[in-house]
Amino acid sequence: MSDELEFEARLQLLLAKRGQELVRGLVEEVTNLHHEIAALKRELAALADYQATRDRWLAVDGTTTRNVRMPASVVVEPDQLLRPRDGFYPMEYTGDGTPFRWTGPMAQFSFDIFVDRARGAELKLEALSCIDFETQKNIMLLADGAVTPTAMIPAGNGFDIAAELAPRADARATNLVFVLPTTLPAPEGNDPRLLGLAFGRLTVTARSGERAAG
């Protein structure tokens, strides 16, 4: 259905209501619009950040870019700067003091990292847990906009997501977007947030010459 037809259908439904039903319908419409605007703002902010990072590196002189030495390994921890617009809630701790961050409220969360990918790289994301593994297990990874195969590996009460990033001979940032099938409310009922997975750590390591050949 086109946007115009959908708008017309929603308008006709509102016009058919009276009294309290009309008030509730208007409140629901305003709430839905607020959520849509908030989601659009998050997406635009993430796109602007990615574009700004890309432009900064493209602006570097070609000779200088070739001489940039990229890190061989990058580790992202929950206590680092992970912003709500990238799909993360504030840091929390497990009962034994392990830091983590829930992802949400949207189904996707993302990272922009700089790592050597001349021979490709190996990725591992450690998740302490999620709300419902069977519902949320089919996680998709977009690396620089391309769908990248992943493997789910059980690890304690949680799981690891492993993937291999394709070789790339430049010094641009690597953009990683993880997309869950959905986010879910906490089962206890006293947490109003929509939760994805409990993020523990992201590690991306450049392949050595021997591993790349293998």
Residue, then its C-alpha position, 0 to 999 in steps of 0.5 A: m500500500s502506498d503512503e497516500l493510500e495508507f494515510e487515507a485509510r487511517l483518516q477514514l478510520l478516525l472519521a468513523k469514530r466518535g467520543q472516547e473512541l475518537v480521542r483514543g484513536l487520536v492519541e494512538e496516531v500521535t504516539n505512532l507518529h512520535h515513534e516513527i519520527a524518533a526512529l527516523k532521527r536515529e537512522l539519520a543520525a547514524l547515517a550522518d555519523y557514518q558519512a562523516t567518518r567516510d568523508r574524513w578518510l576519503a579527504v586524506d591525500g592518496t599517498t598518505t592514505r596508502n601509508v596509514r597503518m591500520p590496527a591489527s586487532v580491535v576490541v570493543e568493550p561495554d565500558q567504551l563509548l557506545r551510544p543510544r543512536d547506535g542501538f545500545y542502552p547504558m552499561e550494566y553489571t551481572g551478579d558477578g560484576t561482569p559489565f554488559r550493555w543491552t541492545g535496543p530498542m530497535a532491532q539493529f545495533s552498529f559499530d564503526i571500527f578501523v582495522d587492517r583488512a588487507r587479507g581479511a579479518e576475523l570477527k567475534l561478538e560475545a553475547l552474555s544472553c538474550i531474551d528468547f534465543e529461538t526467536q532472536k537467534n537468526i541474526m544478520l550481519l551487514a559489513d559495509g552494507a554487504v550481507t556477511p555469513t555468521a556462525m552462532i557458537p554456544a558459550g556458557n549461558g550466552f553465545d558468540i557470533a563469528a564471521e569472516l570479513a572480506p579483504r579490503a585494501d584501503a584505510r576506510a572505517t569498517n561499518l558493522v550492523f547487526v540486525l536481530p529478528t526483533t527485540l522483546p520486553a524483559p520477562e519479569g515485567n518490571d523493565p519497560r525496555l525492548l531488549g535485543l542481546a546482552f553485549g559483552r565484547l566485540t573482537v576483530t582481528a586481521r588475518s595473517g598471511e598464513r591464515a589468509a593463504g589457508 
